[in-house]
């Protein structure tokens, strides 16, 4: 996790972790934490999902998404 955090930090400016509001069971909102894989931090009522070849995804972020490593902070 420390190595991934370092790679994210070196690849682009901004925080290492990304927090987003999701809707869970019975419509209750909760916060999800992931490694940041994009240059923007969208959270709110309208969140534009990433698409294939999305220019907002960083180089390290593309690798993290492909391998699902960006999801690891949820385990903590």
C-alpha positions in Angstrom: 0.0 0.0 0.0 2.9 2.4 0.8 4.5 1.7 -2.6 1.2 2.3 -4.4 0.7 5.6 -2.5 4.2 6.7 -3.4 3.6 5.9 -7.1 0.3 7.8 -7.1 2.0 10.8 -5.5 4.9 10.8 -7.9 2.7 10.4 -11.0 0.4 13.5 -10.5 -0.4 16.3 -8.1 -3.1 15.9 -5.5 -4.1 13.6 -2.7 -3.2 9.9 -2.7 -6.6 8.7 -1.6 -10.0 9.5 -3.2 -13.2 9.6 -1.2 -16.5 9.2 -2.9 -20.1 9.0 -1.6 -21.9 5.8 -2.7 -25.4 4.6 -1.9 -25.7 1.3 0.0 -28.4 -0.9 1.4 -31.8 0.8 1.8 -30.4 3.9 0.1 -28.1 4.9 3.0 -25.0 6.9 1.7 -21.5 5.8 2.8 -18.0 6.9 2.0 -15.7 4.7 -0.1 -11.9 5.2 -0.2 -9.8 4.3 -3.2 -6.4 5.2 -4.5 -6.7 8.3 -6.8 -6.5 7.2 -10.4 -7.6 10.4 -12.1 -6.6 14.0 -12.3 -10.0 15.3 -11.1 -11.9 14.6 -7.9 -15.6 14.4 -8.7 -18.0 13.7 -5.9 -21.6 14.8 -5.7 -25.0 14.3 -7.3 -23.5 14.0 -10.8 -20.3 12.0 -11.2 -18.9 11.5 -14.7 -17.7 7.9 -14.9 -14.4 7.1 -16.6 -14.5 5.7 -20.1 -12.0 3.7 -22.1 -9.2 6.1 -23.1 -10.4 8.8 -20.7 -7.8 11.6 -20.6 -8.4 12.2 -16.9 -6.8 8.8 -15.9 -3.2 9.0 -15.0 -0.5 6.6 -16.2 -0.2 4.9 -12.8 -4.0 5.1 -12.4 -4.5 3.1 -15.6 -2.4 0.2 -14.2 -4.2 0.4 -10.8 -7.6 0.2 -12.5 -6.6 -2.7 -14.7 -5.4 -4.7 -11.7 -8.1 -3.4 -9.3 -5.3 -2.3 -6.9 -7.1 1.1 -6.6 -9.7 -0.7 -4.5 -7.3 -1.8 -1.7 -7.9 1.1 0.7 -11.5 -0.2 1.2 -10.0 -3.1 3.2 -8.7 -0.7 5.9 
